[in-house]
Amino acid sequence: MERKEVSAILQDDFIEFLKQNNLYDSYMKKELLCEYCQKPISEYNVFTIYFDTKIKFCCDNEKCIEFFNKRKKK
Ligand SMILES: [Zn+2]
């Protein structure tokens, strides 16, 4: 096992996750946005999925990852 706190999500897992959480339609409509830069999330740019009162996403933009990591330490 790799000891990474957050790992990139596999494309198949991402789609599967969306389907299981009834988010696939939103994804198709590009309504799933990065929590930090508001860019539409896809299986190609998703960095992580986390839960904070609701399901939120972070894209693979360096700045967003930085924000995400800072948020976790609080
Ligand atoms: Zn972002």
N, CA, C, O and the ligand as a Tripos MOL2 file, in Angstrom:
@<TRIPOS>MOLECULE
protein
  297   295    75     0     0
PROTEIN
NO_CHARGES

@<TRIPOS>ATOM
      1 N           0.8430   -1.2150    0.0000 N.3       1 MET1
      2 CA          0.0000    0.0000    0.0000 C.3       1 MET1
      3 C           0.8690    1.2520    0.0000 C.2       1 MET1
      4 O           1.8090    1.3720    0.7860 O.2       1 MET1
      5 N           0.5500    2.1550   -0.8680 N.am      2 GLU2
      6 CA          1.2340    3.4350   -0.8880 C.3       2 GLU2
      7 C           0.7130    4.2920    0.2510 C.2       2 GLU2
      8 O          -0.4830    4.3120    0.5430 O.2       2 GLU2
      9 N           1.6300    4.9930    0.8820 N.am      3 ARG3
     10 CA          1.2020    5.8380    1.9890 C.3       3 ARG3
     11 C           0.9850    7.2690    1.5300 C.2       3 ARG3
     12 O           1.7440    8.1740    1.8770 O.2       3 ARG3
     13 N          -0.0430    7.4520    0.7600 N.am      4 LYS4
     14 CA         -0.4000    8.8030    0.3130 C.3       4 LYS4
     15 C          -1.7030    9.1650    0.9880 C.2       4 LYS4
     16 O          -2.6040    8.3350    1.1110 O.2       4 LYS4
     17 N          -1.7970   10.3910    1.4180 N.am      5 GLU5
     18 CA         -2.9980   10.7900    2.1340 C.3       5 GLU5
     19 C          -4.2050   10.8620    1.1890 C.2       5 GLU5
     20 O          -5.3120   10.4470    1.5300 O.2       5 GLU5
     21 N          -3.9560   11.3900    0.0190 N.am      6 VAL6
     22 CA         -5.0090   11.4680   -0.9840 C.3       6 VAL6
     23 C          -4.4470   10.8890   -2.2640 C.2       6 VAL6
     24 O          -3.3580   11.2720   -2.6910 O.2       6 VAL6
     25 N          -5.1430   10.0070   -2.8580 N.am      7 SER7
     26 CA         -4.6440    9.4390   -4.0990 C.3       7 SER7
     27 C          -5.5530    9.8150   -5.2510 C.2       7 SER7
     28 O          -6.7460   10.0550   -5.0700 O.2       7 SER7
     29 N          -4.9820    9.8600   -6.4120 N.am      8 ALA8
     30 CA         -5.7770   10.1600   -7.5950 C.3       8 ALA8
     31 C          -6.8230    9.0680   -7.7670 C.2       8 ALA8
     32 O          -6.5830    7.9010   -7.4560 O.2       8 ALA8
     33 N          -7.9550    9.4570   -8.2540 N.am      9 ILE9
     34 CA         -9.0600    8.5280   -8.3840 C.3       9 ILE9
     35 C          -9.0580    7.9230   -9.7890 C.2       9 ILE9
     36 O          -8.8820    8.6260  -10.7830 O.2       9 ILE9
     37 N          -9.2510    6.6530   -9.8460 N.am     10 LEU10
     38 CA         -9.3000    6.0000  -11.1500 C.3      10 LEU10
     39 C         -10.5480    6.4350  -11.8990 C.2      10 LEU10
     40 O         -11.6080    6.6320  -11.3040 O.2      10 LEU10
     41 N         -10.4140    6.5790  -13.1890 N.am     11 GLN11
     42 CA        -11.5380    7.0490  -14.0010 C.3      11 GLN11
     43 C         -12.7820    6.1850  -13.8270 C.2      11 GLN11
     44 O         -13.8880    6.6990  -13.6560 O.2      11 GLN11
     45 N         -12.5920    4.8820  -13.8700 N.am     12 ASP12
     46 CA        -13.7390    3.9810  -13.7350 C.3      12 ASP12
     47 C         -14.3940    4.1200  -12.3700 C.2      12 ASP12
     48 O         -15.6190    4.1040  -12.2510 O.2      12 ASP12
     49 N         -13.5730    4.2540  -11.3560 N.am     13 ASP13
     50 CA        -14.0970    4.4010  -10.0020 C.3      13 ASP13
     51 C         -14.8870    5.6900   -9.8660 C.2      13 ASP13
     52 O         -15.9100    5.7480   -9.1840 O.2      13 ASP13
     53 N         -14.3920    6.7100  -10.5250 N.am     14 PHE14
     54 CA        -15.0510    8.0060  -10.4540 C.3      14 PHE14
     55 C         -16.4690    7.9270  -11.0200 C.2      14 PHE14
     56 O         -17.4290    8.3580  -10.3810 O.2      14 PHE14
     57 N         -16.5840    7.3760  -12.2140 N.am     15 ILE15
     58 CA        -17.8950    7.2420  -12.8580 C.3      15 ILE15
     59 C         -18.8130    6.3650  -11.9990 C.2      15 ILE15
     60 O         -19.9940    6.6590  -11.8170 O.2      15 ILE15
     61 N         -18.2400    5.2980  -11.4880 N.am     16 GLU16
     62 CA        -19.0180    4.3880  -10.6550 C.3      16 GLU16
     63 C         -19.5180    5.0970   -9.3930 C.2      16 GLU16
     64 O         -20.6640    4.9240   -8.9760 O.2      16 GLU16
     65 N         -18.6460    5.8830   -8.8100 N.am     17 PHE17
     66 CA        -18.9940    6.6420   -7.6200 C.3      17 PHE17
     67 C         -20.1540    7.5990   -7.9200 C.2      17 PHE17
     68 O         -21.0950    7.7130   -7.1350 O.2      17 PHE17
     69 N         -20.0710    8.2800   -9.0630 N.am     18 LEU18
     70 CA        -21.1270    9.2260   -9.4360 C.3      18 LEU18
     71 C         -22.4580    8.5220   -9.6070 C.2      18 LEU18
     72 O         -23.5000    9.0130   -9.1720 O.2      18 LEU18
     73 N         -22.4080    7.3760  -10.2400 N.am     19 LYS19
     74 CA        -23.6550    6.6260  -10.4600 C.3      19 LYS19
     75 C         -24.2580    6.1940   -9.1340 C.2      19 LYS19
     76 O         -25.4680    6.2890   -8.9300 O.2      19 LYS19
     77 N         -23.4100    5.7220   -8.2420 N.am     20 GLN20
     78 CA        -23.9000    5.2490   -6.9490 C.3      20 GLN20
     79 C         -24.4860    6.3680   -6.1020 C.2      20 GLN20
     80 O         -25.3460    6.1340   -5.2520 O.2      20 GLN20
     81 N         -24.0170    7.5750   -6.3400 N.am     21 ASN21
     82 CA        -24.4900    8.6990   -5.5270 C.3      21 ASN21
     83 C         -25.4450    9.6180   -6.2800 C.2      21 ASN21
     84 O         -25.6780   10.7570   -5.8770 O.2      21 ASN21
     85 N         -25.9850    9.1150   -7.3620 N.am     22 ASN22
     86 CA        -26.9350    9.8770   -8.1690 C.3      22 ASN22
     87 C         -26.3690   11.2160   -8.6430 C.2      22 ASN22
     88 O         -27.0810   12.2170   -8.7270 O.2      22 ASN22
     89 N         -25.0970   11.2070   -8.9440 N.am     23 LEU23
     90 CA        -24.4510   12.4450   -9.3970 C.3      23 LEU23
     91 C         -24.1020   12.3920  -10.8780 C.2      23 LEU23
     92 O         -23.5770   13.3520  -11.4420 O.2      23 LEU23
     93 N         -24.3960   11.2810  -11.4830 N.am     24 TYR24
     94 CA        -23.9790   11.1040  -12.8740 C.3      24 TYR24
     95 C         -24.6580   12.1110  -13.8050 C.2      24 TYR24
     96 O         -24.0310   12.6310  -14.7270 O.2      24 TYR24
     97 N         -25.9320   12.3790  -13.5600 N.am     25 ASP25
     98 CA        -26.6510   13.3550  -14.3850 C.3      25 ASP25
     99 C         -26.0280   14.7370  -14.2550 C.2      25 ASP25
    100 O         -25.8490   15.4510  -15.2420 O.2      25 ASP25
    101 N         -25.7020   15.0990  -13.0220 N.am     26 SER26
    102 CA        -25.0740   16.3960  -12.7820 C.3      26 SER26
    103 C         -23.7310   16.4640  -13.4940 C.2      26 SER26
    104 O         -23.3440   17.4940  -14.0460 O.2      26 SER26
    105 N         -23.0540   15.3670  -13.4640 N.am     27 TYR27
    106 CA        -21.7570   15.2970  -14.1330 C.3      27 TYR27
    107 C         -21.9240   15.5070  -15.6390 C.2      27 TYR27
    108 O         -21.1570   16.2480  -16.2530 O.2      27 TYR27
    109 N         -22.9160   14.8630  -16.2250 N.am     28 MET28
    110 CA        -23.1680   14.9990  -17.6540 C.3      28 MET28
    111 C         -23.5370   16.4370  -18.0090 C.2      28 MET28
    112 O         -23.2390   16.9130  -19.1050 O.2      28 MET28
    113 N         -24.1770   17.1090  -17.0880 N.am     29 LYS29
    114 CA        -24.5750   18.5100  -17.3260 C.3      29 LYS29
    115 C         -23.4800   19.4790  -16.9020 C.2      29 LYS29
    116 O         -23.6680   20.6960  -16.9290 O.2      29 LYS29
    117 N         -22.3400   18.9300  -16.5130 N.am     30 LYS30
    118 CA        -21.1920   19.7300  -16.0520 C.3      30 LYS30
    119 C         -21.5570   20.5830  -14.8410 C.2      30 LYS30
    120 O         -21.1250   21.7290  -14.7140 O.2      30 LYS30
    121 N         -22.3410   20.0120  -13.9770 N.am     31 GLU31
    122 CA        -22.7540   20.7340  -12.7730 C.3      31 GLU31
    123 C         -21.9050   20.3880  -11.5520 C.2      31 GLU31
    124 O         -22.0590   20.9800  -10.4830 O.2      31 GLU31
    125 N         -21.0240   19.4350  -11.7290 N.am     32 LEU32
    126 CA        -20.1250   19.1060  -10.6260 C.3      32 LEU32
    127 C         -18.9120   20.0140  -10.7440 C.2      32 LEU32
    128 O         -18.1720   19.9570  -11.7260 O.2      32 LEU32
    129 N         -18.7200   20.8430   -9.7420 N.am     33 LEU33
    130 CA        -17.6540   21.8340   -9.8320 C.3      33 LEU33
    131 C         -16.6000   21.6200   -8.7640 C.2      33 LEU33
    132 O         -16.8650   21.0960   -7.6820 O.2      33 LEU33
    133 N         -15.4070   22.0430   -9.1060 N.am     34 CYS34
    134 CA        -14.3440   22.0360   -8.1180 C.3      34 CYS34
    135 C         -14.7300   23.0270   -7.0260 C.2      34 CYS34
    136 O         -15.1900   24.1340   -7.3030 O.2      34 CYS34
    137 N         -14.5330   22.6080   -5.7910 N.am     35 GLU35
    138 CA        -14.9050   23.4400   -4.6530 C.3      35 GLU35
    139 C         -14.1100   24.7500   -4.6270 C.2      35 GLU35
    140 O         -14.5680   25.7400   -4.0580 O.2      35 GLU35
    141 N         -12.9500   24.7580   -5.2260 N.am     36 TYR36
    142 CA        -12.0600   25.9090   -5.0870 C.3      36 TYR36
    143 C         -12.0030   26.8050   -6.3100 C.2      36 TYR36
    144 O         -11.9600   28.0270   -6.1690 O.2      36 TYR36
    145 N         -12.0020   26.2320   -7.5120 N.am     37 CYS37
    146 CA        -11.9090   27.0890   -8.7050 C.3      37 CYS37
    147 C         -13.1900   27.0650   -9.5310 C.2      37 CYS37
    148 O         -13.2940   27.7620  -10.5400 O.2      37 CYS37
    149 N         -14.1600   26.2660   -9.1070 N.am     38 GLN38
    150 CA        -15.4700   26.2020   -9.7630 C.3      38 GLN38
    151 C         -15.4060   25.6940  -11.1990 C.2      38 GLN38
    152 O         -16.3090   25.9500  -11.9950 O.2      38 GLN38
    153 N         -14.3560   24.9870  -11.5170 N.am     39 LYS39
    154 CA        -14.2410   24.3890  -12.8360 C.3      39 LYS39
    155 C         -15.0260   23.0870  -12.8490 C.2      39 LYS39
    156 O         -15.0280   22.3630  -11.8530 O.2      39 LYS39
    157 N         -15.6980   22.7730  -13.9610 N.am     40 PRO40
    158 CA        -16.4180   21.4930  -14.0030 C.3      40 PRO40
    159 C         -15.4560   20.3220  -13.7950 C.2      40 PRO40
    160 O         -14.3660   20.2690  -14.3650 O.2      40 PRO40
    161 N         -15.9020   19.3980  -12.9650 N.am     41 ILE41
    162 CA        -15.0880   18.2320  -12.6370 C.3      41 ILE41
    163 C         -15.3790   17.1000  -13.6120 C.2      41 ILE41
    164 O         -16.5340   16.8240  -13.9360 O.2      41 ILE41
    165 N         -14.3370   16.4620  -14.0670 N.am     42 SER42
    166 CA        -14.5090   15.2810  -14.9050 C.3      42 SER42
    167 C         -13.5510   14.2020  -14.4070 C.2      42 SER42
    168 O         -12.7590   14.4310  -13.4930 O.2      42 SER42
    169 N         -13.6350   13.0310  -15.0180 N.am     43 GLU43
    170 CA        -12.7440   11.9540  -14.6040 C.3      43 GLU43
    171 C         -11.2900   12.2730  -14.9550 C.2      43 GLU43
    172 O         -10.3730   11.6030  -14.4780 O.2      43 GLU43
    173 N         -11.0810   13.2890  -15.7840 N.am     44 TYR44
    174 CA         -9.7220   13.6280  -16.1920 C.3      44 TYR44
    175 C          -9.0520   14.6570  -15.2870 C.2      44 TYR44
    176 O          -7.8250   14.7450  -15.2340 O.2      44 TYR44
    177 N          -9.8590   15.4260  -14.5840 N.am     45 ASN45
    178 CA         -9.2300   16.4480  -13.7390 C.3      45 ASN45
    179 C          -9.5690   16.2900  -12.2620 C.2      45 ASN45
    180 O          -9.1310   17.0990  -11.4450 O.2      45 ASN45
    181 N         -10.3330   15.2730  -11.9040 N.am     46 VAL46
    182 CA        -10.6910   15.1190  -10.4920 C.3      46 VAL46
    183 C          -9.4490   14.7140   -9.7080 C.2      46 VAL46
    184 O          -8.7150   13.8080  -10.1030 O.2      46 VAL46
    185 N          -9.2300   15.3900   -8.6070 N.am     47 PHE47
    186 CA         -8.1070   15.0220   -7.7410 C.3      47 PHE47
    187 C          -8.6170   14.2040   -6.5760 C.2      47 PHE47
    188 O          -8.0630   13.1560   -6.2420 O.2      47 PHE47
    189 N          -9.6690   14.6900   -5.9660 N.am     48 THR48
    190 CA        -10.2480   13.9160   -4.8780 C.3      48 THR48
    191 C         -11.7070   14.2860   -4.6600 C.2      48 THR48
    192 O         -12.1900   15.3290   -5.1000 O.2      48 THR48
    193 N         -12.3750   13.3970   -3.9700 N.am     49 ILE49
    194 CA        -13.7700   13.6090   -3.5840 C.3      49 ILE49
    195 C         -13.7830   13.5820   -2.0650 C.2      49 ILE49
    196 O         -13.1770   12.7030   -1.4520 O.2      49 ILE49
    197 N         -14.4660   14.5310   -1.4600 N.am     50 TYR50
    198 CA        -14.5380   14.4960   -0.0100 C.3      50 TYR50
    199 C         -15.9360   14.8850    0.4380 C.2      50 TYR50
    200 O         -16.7520   15.3780   -0.3400 O.2      50 TYR50
    201 N         -16.1790   14.6490    1.7010 N.am     51 PHE51
    202 CA        -17.5110   14.9030    2.2160 C.3      51 PHE51
    203 C         -17.4680   16.0020    3.2640 C.2      51 PHE51
    204 O         -16.7360   15.9100    4.2500 O.2      51 PHE51
    205 N         -18.2630   17.0430    3.0400 N.am     52 ASP52
    206 CA        -18.3140   18.1560    3.9710 C.3      52 ASP52
    207 C         -19.7540   18.6730    3.9410 C.2      52 ASP52
    208 O         -20.0710   19.5910    3.1840 O.2      52 ASP52
    209 N         -20.5770   18.1140    4.7210 N.am     53 THR53
    210 CA        -22.0370   18.2490    4.7290 C.3      53 THR53
    211 C         -22.6520   17.7250    3.4320 C.2      53 THR53
    212 O         -23.7680   17.2040    3.4420 O.2      53 THR53
    213 N         -21.9340   17.8590    2.3170 N.am     54 LYS54
    214 CA        -22.3370   17.1660    1.0940 C.3      54 LYS54
    215 C         -21.0800   16.7640    0.3410 C.2      54 LYS54
    216 O         -19.9690   17.1220    0.7310 O.2      54 LYS54
    217 N         -21.2650   16.0180   -0.7390 N.am     55 ILE55
    218 CA        -20.1090   15.5570   -1.5020 C.3      55 ILE55
    219 C         -19.4960   16.7270   -2.2600 C.2      55 ILE55
    220 O         -20.1920   17.4640   -2.9580 O.2      55 ILE55
    221 N         -18.1920   16.8840   -2.1110 N.am     56 LYS56
    222 CA        -17.4900   17.9630   -2.7900 C.3      56 LYS56
    223 C         -16.3040   17.4040   -3.5550 C.2      56 LYS56
    224 O         -15.8220   16.3030   -3.2890 O.2      56 LYS56
    225 N         -15.8510   18.2000   -4.5140 N.am     57 PHE57
    226 CA        -14.7790   17.7460   -5.3820 C.3      57 PHE57
    227 C         -13.6360   18.7480   -5.4010 C.2      57 PHE57
    228 O         -13.8240   19.9490   -5.2100 O.2      57 PHE57
    229 N         -12.4620   18.2190   -5.6360 N.am     58 CYS58
    230 CA        -11.2960   19.0690   -5.8060 C.3      58 CYS58
    231 C         -10.6090   18.6300   -7.0960 C.2      58 CYS58
    232 O         -10.3630   17.4410   -7.3000 O.2      58 CYS58
    233 N         -10.2990   19.5990   -7.9730 N.am     59 CYS59
    234 CA         -9.6580   19.2410   -9.2360 C.3      59 CYS59
    235 C          -8.1450   19.1360   -9.0530 C.2      59 CYS59
    236 O          -7.6280   19.3540   -7.9570 O.2      59 CYS59
    237 N          -7.4590   18.8090  -10.1080 N.am     60 ASP60
    238 CA         -6.0160   18.5510   -9.9830 C.3      60 ASP60
    239 C          -5.1640   19.7990  -10.1800 C.2      60 ASP60
    240 O          -3.9480   19.7020  -10.3460 O.2      60 ASP60
    241 N          -5.7870   20.9540  -10.1630 N.am     61 ASN61
    242 CA         -5.0410   22.2010  -10.2150 C.3      61 ASN61
    243 C          -4.1930   22.3410   -8.9400 C.2      61 ASN61
    244 O          -4.6750   22.1090   -7.8310 O.2      61 ASN61
    245 N          -2.9440   22.7200   -9.1200 N.am     62 GLU62
    246 CA         -2.0280   22.8330   -7.9740 C.3      62 GLU62
    247 C          -2.5950   23.6770   -6.8370 C.2      62 GLU62
    248 O          -2.5120   23.3080   -5.6660 O.2      62 GLU62
    249 N          -3.1690   24.8070   -7.2050 N.am     63 LYS63
    250 CA         -3.7310   25.7210   -6.2030 C.3      63 LYS63
    251 C          -4.8620   25.0640   -5.4310 C.2      63 LYS63
    252 O          -4.9720   25.2110   -4.2140 O.2      63 LYS63
    253 N          -5.6850   24.3480   -6.1450 N.am     64 CYS64
    254 CA         -6.8290   23.7010   -5.5070 C.3      64 CYS64
    255 C          -6.3550   22.6130   -4.5460 C.2      64 CYS64
    256 O          -6.8980   22.4540   -3.4530 O.2      64 CYS64
    257 N          -5.3530   21.8800   -4.9650 N.am     65 ILE65
    258 CA         -4.8170   20.8200   -4.1070 C.3      65 ILE65
    259 C          -4.2420   21.4450   -2.8360 C.2      65 ILE65
    260 O          -4.3810   20.9140   -1.7340 O.2      65 ILE65
    261 N          -3.5980   22.5790   -3.0300 N.am     66 GLU66
    262 CA         -3.0220   23.2960   -1.8880 C.3      66 GLU66
    263 C          -4.1190   23.7210   -0.9060 C.2      66 GLU66
    264 O          -3.9950   23.5350    0.3050 O.2      66 GLU66
    265 N          -5.1850   24.2920   -1.4510 N.am     67 PHE67
    266 CA         -6.3200   24.6940   -0.6070 C.3      67 PHE67
    267 C          -6.9030   23.4890    0.1100 C.2      67 PHE67
    268 O          -7.2220   23.5370    1.2980 O.2      67 PHE67
    269 N          -7.0280   22.4270   -0.6350 N.am     68 PHE68
    270 CA         -7.6060   21.2170   -0.0640 C.3      68 PHE68
    271 C          -6.7460   20.6990    1.0870 C.2      68 PHE68
    272 O          -7.2720   20.3320    2.1380 O.2      68 PHE68
    273 N          -5.4490   20.6680    0.8970 N.am     69 ASN69
    274 CA         -4.5520   20.1810    1.9380 C.3      69 ASN69
    275 C          -4.5750   21.0770    3.1650 C.2      69 ASN69
    276 O          -4.5140   20.5880    4.2940 O.2      69 ASN69
    277 N          -4.6600   22.3610    2.9560 N.am     70 LYS70
    278 CA         -4.7360   23.2970    4.0890 C.3      70 LYS70
    279 C          -6.0090   23.0750    4.8860 C.2      70 LYS70
    280 O          -6.0120   23.0830    6.1170 O.2      70 LYS70
    281 N          -7.0840   22.8780    4.1480 N.am     71 ARG71
    282 CA         -8.3700   22.6790    4.7680 C.3      71 ARG71
    283 C          -8.3470   21.4420    5.6800 C.2      71 ARG71
    284 O          -8.9300   21.4450    6.7640 O.2      71 ARG71
    285 N          -7.6700   20.3980    5.2250 N.am     72 LYS72
    286 CA         -7.6340   19.1560    5.9970 C.3      72 LYS72
    287 C          -6.9320   19.2940    7.3400 C.2      72 LYS72
    288 O          -7.2630   18.6010    8.3020 O.2      72 LYS72
    289 N          -5.9670   20.1920    7.3930 N.am     73 LYS73
    290 CA         -5.1780   20.3070    8.6170 C.3      73 LYS73
    291 C          -5.8940   21.0320    9.7450 C.2      73 LYS73
    292 O          -5.4760   20.9620   10.9010 O.2      73 LYS73
    293 N          -6.9690   21.7260    9.4100 N.am     74 LYS74
    294 CA         -7.6880   22.4900   10.4090 C.3      74 LYS74
    295 C          -8.2780   21.6020   11.4910 C.2      74 LYS74
    296 O          -8.9210   22.1000   12.4150 O.2      74 LYS74
    297 ZN        -10.0650   23.4140   -8.8840 Zn       75 ZN75
@<TRIPOS>BOND
     1     1     2 1
     2     2     3 1
     3     3     4 2
     4     3     5 am
     5     5     6 1
     6     6     7 1
     7     7     8 2
     8     7     9 am
     9     9    10 1
    10    10    11 1
    11    11    12 2
    12    11    13 am
    13    13    14 1
    14    14    15 1
    15    15    16 2
    16    15    17 am
    17    17    18 1
    18    18    19 1
    19    19    20 2
    20    19    21 am
    21    21    22 1
    22    22    23 1
    23    23    24 2
    24    23    25 am
    25    25    26 1
    26    26    27 1
    27    27    28 2
    28    27    29 am
    29    29    30 1
    30    30    31 1
    31    31    32 2
    32    31    33 am
    33    33    34 1
    34    34    35 1
    35    35    36 2
    36    35    37 am
    37    37    38 1
    38    38    39 1
    39    39    40 2
    40    39    41 am
    41    41    42 1
    42    42    43 1
    43    43    44 2
    44    43    45 am
    45    45    46 1
    46    46    47 1
    47    47    48 2
    48    47    49 am
    49    49    50 1
    50    50    51 1
    51    51    52 2
    52    51    53 am
    53    53    54 1
    54    54    55 1
    55    55    56 2
    56    55    57 am
    57    57    58 1
    58    58    59 1
    59    59    60 2
    60    59    61 am
    61    61    62 1
    62    62    63 1
    63    63    64 2
    64    63    65 am
    65    65    66 1
    66    66    67 1
    67    67    68 2
    68    67    69 am
    69    69    70 1
    70    70    71 1
    71    71    72 2
    72    71    73 am
    73    73    74 1
    74    74    75 1
    75    75    76 2
    76    75    77 am
    77    77    78 1
    78    78    79 1
    79    79    80 2
    80    79    81 am
    81    81    82 1
    82    82    83 1
    83    83    84 2
    84    83    85 am
    85    85    86 1
    86    86    87 1
    87    87    88 2
    88    87    89 am
    89    89    90 1
    90    90    91 1
    91    91    92 2
    92    91    93 am
    93    93    94 1
    94    94    95 1
    95    95    96 2
    96    95    97 am
    97    97    98 1
    98    98    99 1
    99    99   100 2
   100    99   101 am
   101   101   102 1
   102   102   103 1
   103   103   104 2
   104   103   105 am
   105   105   106 1
   106   106   107 1
   107   107   108 2
   108   107   109 am
   109   109   110 1
   110   110   111 1
   111   111   112 2
   112   111   113 am
   113   113   114 1
   114   114   115 1
   115   115   116 2
   116   115   117 am
   117   117   118 1
   118   118   119 1
   119   119   120 2
   120   119   121 am
   121   121   122 1
   122   122   123 1
   123   123   124 2
   124   123   125 am
   125   125   126 1
   126   126   127 1
   127   127   128 2
   128   127   129 am
   129   129   130 1
   130   130   131 1
   131   131   132 2
   132   131   133 am
   133   133   134 1
   134   134   135 1
   135   135   136 2
   136   135   137 am
   137   137   138 1
   138   138   139 1
   139   139   140 2
   140   139   141 am
   141   141   142 1
   142   142   143 1
   143   143   144 2
   144   143   145 am
   145   145   146 1
   146   146   147 1
   147   147   148 2
   148   147   149 am
   149   149   150 1
   150   150   151 1
   151   151   152 2
   152   151   153 am
   153   153   154 1
   154   154   155 1
   155   155   156 2
   156   155   157 am
   157   157   158 1
   158   158   159 1
   159   159   160 2
   160   159   161 am
   161   161   162 1
   162   162   163 1
   163   163   164 2
   164   163   165 am
   165   165   166 1
   166   166   167 1
   167   167   168 2
   168   167   169 am
   169   169   170 1
   170   170   171 1
   171   171   172 2
   172   171   173 am
   173   173   174 1
   174   174   175 1
   175   175   176 2
   176   175   177 am
   177   177   178 1
   178   178   179 1
   179   179   180 2
   180   179   181 am
   181   181   182 1
   182   182   183 1
   183   183   184 2
   184   183   185 am
   185   185   186 1
   186   186   187 1
   187   187   188 2
   188   187   189 am
   189   189   190 1
   190   190   191 1
   191   191   192 2
   192   191   193 am
   193   193   194 1
   194   194   195 1
   195   195   196 2
   196   195   197 am
   197   197   198 1
   198   198   199 1
   199   199   200 2
   200   199   201 am
   201   201   202 1
   202   202   203 1
   203   203   204 2
   204   203   205 am
   205   205   206 1
   206   206   207 1
   207   207   208 2
   208   207   209 am
   209   209   210 1
   210   210   211 1
   211   211   212 2
   212   211   213 am
   213   213   214 1
   214   214   215 1
   215   215   216 2
   216   215   217 am
   217   217   218 1
   218   218   219 1
   219   219   220 2
   220   219   221 am
   221   221   222 1
   222   222   223 1
   223   223   224 2
   224   223   225 am
   225   225   226 1
   226   226   227 1
   227   227   228 2
   228   227   229 am
   229   229   230 1
   230   230   231 1
   231   231   232 2
   232   231   233 am
   233   233   234 1
   234   234   235 1
   235   235   236 2
   236   235   237 am
   237   237   238 1
   238   238   239 1
   239   239   240 2
   240   239   241 am
   241   241   242 1
   242   242   243 1
   243   243   244 2
   244   243   245 am
   245   245   246 1
   246   246   247 1
   247   247   248 2
   248   247   249 am
   249   249   250 1
   250   250   251 1
   251   251   252 2
   252   251   253 am
   253   253   254 1
   254   254   255 1
   255   255   256 2
   256   255   257 am
   257   257   258 1
   258   258   259 1
   259   259   260 2
   260   259   261 am
   261   261   262 1
   262   262   263 1
   263   263   264 2
   264   263   265 am
   265   265   266 1
   266   266   267 1
   267   267   268 2
   268   267   269 am
   269   269   270 1
   270   270   271 1
   271   271   272 2
   272   271   273 am
   273   273   274 1
   274   274   275 1
   275   275   276 2
   276   275   277 am
   277   277   278 1
   278   278   279 1
   279   279   280 2
   280   279   281 am
   281   281   282 1
   282   282   283 1
   283   283   284 2
   284   283   285 am
   285   285   286 1
   286   286   287 1
   287   287   288 2
   288   287   289 am
   289   289   290 1
   290   290   291 1
   291   291   292 2
   292   291   293 am
   293   293   294 1
   294   294   295 1
   295   295   296 2
@<TRIPOS>SUBSTRUCTURE
     1 MET1         2 RESIDUE 1 A MET
     2 GLU2         6 RESIDUE 1 A GLU
     3 ARG3        10 RESIDUE 1 A ARG
     4 LYS4        14 RESIDUE 1 A LYS
     5 GLU5        18 RESIDUE 1 A GLU
     6 VAL6        22 RESIDUE 1 A VAL
     7 SER7        26 RESIDUE 1 A SER
     8 ALA8        30 RESIDUE 1 A ALA
     9 ILE9        34 RESIDUE 1 A ILE
    10 LEU10       38 RESIDUE 1 A LEU
    11 GLN11       42 RESIDUE 1 A GLN
    12 ASP12       46 RESIDUE 1 A ASP
    13 ASP13       50 RESIDUE 1 A ASP
    14 PHE14       54 RESIDUE 1 A PHE
    15 ILE15       58 RESIDUE 1 A ILE
    16 GLU16       62 RESIDUE 1 A GLU
    17 PHE17       66 RESIDUE 1 A PHE
    18 LEU18       70 RESIDUE 1 A LEU
    19 LYS19       74 RESIDUE 1 A LYS
    20 GLN20       78 RESIDUE 1 A GLN
    21 ASN21       82 RESIDUE 1 A ASN
    22 ASN22       86 RESIDUE 1 A ASN
    23 LEU23       90 RESIDUE 1 A LEU
    24 TYR24       94 RESIDUE 1 A TYR
    25 ASP25       98 RESIDUE 1 A ASP
    26 SER26      102 RESIDUE 1 A SER
    27 TYR27      106 RESIDUE 1 A TYR
    28 MET28      110 RESIDUE 1 A MET
    29 LYS29      114 RESIDUE 1 A LYS
    30 LYS30      118 RESIDUE 1 A LYS
    31 GLU31      122 RESIDUE 1 A GLU
    32 LEU32      126 RESIDUE 1 A LEU
    33 LEU33      130 RESIDUE 1 A LEU
    34 CYS34      134 RESIDUE 1 A CYS
    35 GLU35      138 RESIDUE 1 A GLU
    36 TYR36      142 RESIDUE 1 A TYR
    37 CYS37      146 RESIDUE 1 A CYS
    38 GLN38      150 RESIDUE 1 A GLN
    39 LYS39      154 RESIDUE 1 A LYS
    40 PRO40      158 RESIDUE 1 A PRO
    41 ILE41      162 RESIDUE 1 A ILE
    42 SER42      166 RESIDUE 1 A SER
    43 GLU43      170 RESIDUE 1 A GLU
    44 TYR44      174 RESIDUE 1 A TYR
    45 ASN45      178 RESIDUE 1 A ASN
    46 VAL46      182 RESIDUE 1 A VAL
    47 PHE47      186 RESIDUE 1 A PHE
    48 THR48      190 RESIDUE 1 A THR
    49 ILE49      194 RESIDUE 1 A ILE
    50 TYR50      198 RESIDUE 1 A TYR
    51 PHE51      202 RESIDUE 1 A PHE
    52 ASP52      206 RESIDUE 1 A ASP
    53 THR53      210 RESIDUE 1 A THR
    54 LYS54      214 RESIDUE 1 A LYS
    55 ILE55      218 RESIDUE 1 A ILE
    56 LYS56      222 RESIDUE 1 A LYS
    57 PHE57      226 RESIDUE 1 A PHE
    58 CYS58      230 RESIDUE 1 A CYS
    59 CYS59      234 RESIDUE 1 A CYS
    60 ASP60      238 RESIDUE 1 A ASP
    61 ASN61      242 RESIDUE 1 A ASN
    62 GLU62      246 RESIDUE 1 A GLU
    63 LYS63      250 RESIDUE 1 A LYS
    64 CYS64      254 RESIDUE 1 A CYS
    65 ILE65      258 RESIDUE 1 A ILE
    66 GLU66      262 RESIDUE 1 A GLU
    67 PHE67      266 RESIDUE 1 A PHE
    68 PHE68      270 RESIDUE 1 A PHE
    69 ASN69      274 RESIDUE 1 A ASN
    70 LYS70      278 RESIDUE 1 A LYS
    71 ARG71      282 RESIDUE 1 A ARG
    72 LYS72      286 RESIDUE 1 A LYS
    73 LYS73      290 RESIDUE 1 A LYS
    74 LYS74      294 RESIDUE 1 A LYS
    75 ZN75       297 GROUP 0 **** ****
